[in-house]
């Protein structure tokens, strides 16, 4: 039976809508697994506009941005500020172009990082479960690189050098995206990666749309993710931290020892923010109950942790891949599922609910018995 498409998978609409006082929602088309659009928000003031998360890099997105701005009575040169909620390409792609053509300042968290030597850019946006649901709704066959990959028997190497902490292959971007990045390097660097002119930290205050917005650092989905809270109008710009109907991907490939714990802490911090009447996510439609959605996402991960513990009792000492293949359906097997599984296993280990050791081939083995 075909499942209904989730909000975040909907195709971008051409309409520009005011979703909060002096805040316009502009939907930009993207082609990424599990997603159909990204919301770029324009925050209007007497100098022009700030834009938040200006889509993927490339000429097609840039033309769409110009069209959406024109619908709002704006030109590229009216954009004086670009806010990037985190270091995934569908959120910062147009920032460098705005900086070049309008002289816009570019705001991102101080931890913003994107580069060929890192793997932050290779992390998917949405969870394995939501990707599987999308494939079912579209009757699509999973791409080859997302299926179960052969287990590596090489000694462990640092994951930044092409190996994961658990001894397998890391998730990879699409072939088309890898070609684009390779060409960008050959042409003198990753030209679509913006220079951050105005780095921010949690607690900083930005003057946007004629009022103060507070920076809320929310690591978990990425280390550099942040949200913006406008207490005057009760508006919360959520980025990918809290989405209305899907769960953001929490990767085991992180600079933090326990990315899932970081995400839980961020969800708790955000759920306690008052007042919030309107949540503006980076994908999907605006919604109202921020605290309830935070609790729902946490509940999903707590249930996942209980399932991992139960699998450990059934398997005994087992590899991340073995846990992953019991946790997910075969359609979802592969490096991305392994990464999510590893994040949950490490969370349990650090809580004293699991133990790990390496076998002679460098693979991490866990037990939760």
N, C-alpha and C positions, 0 to 999 in steps of 0.2 A: 504494500500500500504506500502511495506517495505521501510523504510528509509535507505540510505547508511550509513554504519558504519563510525563514525568520527575517525579522526587520533588517538586520545588518546585511542580509544577502540581496536586498531589493536593489533594482537598477536605479541609478541616479536620476532624479527628476530635474527638469529645467527651471521649475519655479524657485523664486527666492522669497523666503518668508521671514517675517519678523517674529522671533520666538521669545524675545524678552525686550524690555525697553532699550532701543538703540543697538540691538543685537540681531543680525540677519543670518539665517541658515542658507548656505549654498552647497548643494550636493554635487560632488565631483565623482565621475565614473572611475573605478579602479578594477583591475583584473588581478585579484589575489585570491588564493584558496579561502573559501568561507565568507567572502565579502563581495558586495556589489557596488559600494559607494563609500566615500569618506565625507564627513561633514566639515566644510570649511566655514568658519563663522567670521563675519565682519562686524567689528565693534566700532560704531560711528561716533565721531566727535566733531568739533568745529574745525579741526585741521584736516579731516578726511576720514581715514579708517585704519584700524589694526586688523589683520587677518590672523586667524588661528588655524594651524594645520592645513597648509595650502597644497595638499595632494601629492601625487607621484611626480617624479621628474619627467620631462619630455614635452615635446611640442604639442601633443594632443591635449594634455592636461592644461598647458599654458593657454591654449586657445579657449578651452572651456572656462578657465578662470576669467579671462577677459570678457567672455560673453556673460558670465554670471555677474561680474562687477558692473557691466553696462546695464543689465536689468535693474541693478540697484542705484543707477545714476552715478556710478563711480568709474574712474579710469585707473590704470595701473599707477600713474604718478600720484594719485590720491592716497595710496597705501604708504603710510609712514612707519608702520611697525609690523613685524611678523613674529607671532608666538608659536613655538614648536613644542608640543607637549612631551615628545620623546623621540628617540633616534631610530625610528622606522621610516623607510622611504616614503610611504604613503602619507606621512605627516609633515615631512620637511621638504618634499621635492621641489616646490616652487619658491622656496625661501631665497636661494642664491640669486634667482632671476629677479625677484623683487628688489633685493639689495642692489643689484647692478643697475636696474632700469629706473627705480624710483628713489634710490638712496635709503631704503627702509632699514631701520635697525632690526637685528635679528635676536630674539630673546629665546633662550633655552636654559635648561638646568646646567649647573656647573659641571655635572658629571656627563654631559652629552658626549657621546663617542660613536663614531662610525668610521670604519676604515677596513682596508683589505686584510690587515693583520689581525683584526678582531672578528668575532663571530656574532656580535650583536645584530648585525644586519641580516643574518641568516635565520633569525628566529621567526617562526610563524606568528601571526597576529591572534589566531583563535585556537581554541582547544581541539584536541583530536576528536572528541565526541561531536563537536559542532561541524568539523570538516566532514565527518562520516554522514551526519544528517544532511548536509548539503548535497553530497554525492547521491544519497538516496532520493532526495527531492528532484534532482535533475536527471536521474537514471544514468549517471555518469560513471565510468570506470575509473578507479583510482589510478593516477599516474604511476609509472613504473618505479620512480625513485622514492615513492612513499609507501611501497609495499615492503614486506619483510626482506631485509638485507642479510647476506651471509654474515655469520658471526666472525669477528676478527680474532685471530689467534696470535697477533703480534703483541710484544710487550707494551705495557702502558707508556704512552707519551703524553705531554701536555696537550690539552684539547685545543689550545691556540695553534698548535702545529699540526692539526688535522685528526687528532684522536680525542675521544671523550674521556671524562674521568672514570667511566665504567668499562672502558676498553672497546667501545664500538665506534661506528661512524657517526659524525655529527650531522644534524639536518642541513640540507643544502638548498640554496635558492634555485629557482627555475633555470633551465638552460638559457632561455632568452635573457634573463636578468644577469646571469654570469657573463654572457657575451657583452652585454651593455657595460658592465663594470670593467671588463678587460679592455674594451675599446677606450673607455674613459681614462684608464691608467696610461695607455699608450699615447693618448693625446695630451698628457701632461697632468695627470692627477684626476681625482674624482670631482669633476667640475660641478656636479649638481649638489655636492655637500656644502652647506653654507658655513661661512665663518661666523661664529657666535659673537656678536658685538656687545651684547648685554647679558652675561650669564647671571642666573638668579639662584637663590637657595630658599628652602622652606622658611616662611615667615616674612619674606620680602613683600613689598606692596607695589603694585603697578597701577598707574593711572590710565585707565582705558574706558572708552565710552563715557567720559566725563565723570567717572567715579572710581573709587578704590577697589582693587581686586587683590586678594591675599593669595600668595603662592603656598600651595600645600604639597610638599614632597611626598610622593606615593610610590616608593620602590616596590617591585614585585613583578609586574609585566616586563619592565626594564628597570635598570638601576636608576636611570635619569628621568623617569616619568614624574610629571607634576601636574596638578590640577589648579584651577583658579576659583576662588570663592568671592562672590560679590554680596556682602551682607546687606547692603542698602536695598537691593531689589530681590534678595534671596535666590540668586542664580549661581549655579555650580557648573563650571566647564570641566567635564570629567575625563576628556581624552579617551584612552582605552582602559582606564582603571576600572570603571564600572559601566558595563554595557547593558542595554535593556533586556535582551533575550538570549545572548550567548555568553560564554565564559572566556575571558582572555587567556591566552596561552601563558603558562608559568613554566619556564624552562629550567632544566637542571644545569644548563650551561650559563653560569652567572658568576659575577665577581663575589657574590655573597655565599657564605657557607650554607645558608638555609633560605633560599629565595621564597619558599612557601611561607615561612614564618614572617618574612618581611612583608609579604602580601597580606597576610592576616592582620599584622599590625597597622598597615596602611588602611585596610578596610575598616578596622575599628576606629582609627583616627577620623576617617571621613564620615562614618556613620554618626559620630558625635557632633558634627558641625551643625550649628544653628545660626540663623535661620536658612533653610533651603526649601524653596517652593518649586523650583524648576531646575531639572538636571539636563544638561546639554552634552550628550555623548558624542564621540567621534564617529560612531557608526550606529545606525538605527535612529529612532525618533526620540524627541524629548520626552521625559517622564517626570513623575512627581516625587515618589517616595524613595529617597536616596537610602535611608537607613534600612528599609525593608529589602531593597535589592542587595545591599551589602551583606545582610544576613543570609539571603538566599544563595549568594555565591559561596559564602563560607560553609554553609550547610552542604553544598555539593562537594567541596573538598574534604570536609570531615567524613562524609559517607565514603569518599574515595579512599581515605586513610584506613577506615575500618575494613574495606574490601581488601586492601593491600595486606593488612595484618592477617586476615583470614586466608588469603592465598599463601602467605608464608607458613601458616600452620599446616596447610595441605602439602606444600612442596618440600618443606625443610630448607636446607641450604641451597640457594639457587641464584642464577645470574639475573641481572636487570632485564635482559631480553626474555627470560623465562617468566618473570613476574609480569612483564608487559603483555606477553601473549596470552596470559590468563586474564589480565585486566581488560583488554580490548578485544573486539571482534577482529577476525583475520583481515577484513577490509582496511583496518587502521594500523596494522602492524608496520613497524619500521622505525626509523631514527627519531621521528618526532614523538611517537608513543613512548619509546624508550626514555627520551628526555623528560617527559612528564612523569613517568614512573620513577625515574631516578630522583627527581625533586621530592616526591612523596616518601620514598624510602629513606632519603637522607634526613628529612624532617623527623621521621620516626626514630632513626638512629640517634639523632641529637637529643631527642626526648627520652632516650633510654629504652625505647620500645622495639628496637631492632639492633642487630649486630652485623658487622661486615668484615670480610677479609678478602685477600686476593688469592686467586689460584696461581698455578705455575705459569700460566699463559698471560697473566696480567689483568684478567677480568675480575671485577668486583662481584663477590657473592654475598647475599644477604640471608639472614634468617630472622623471623619474627616470632618464632615459637616460644 
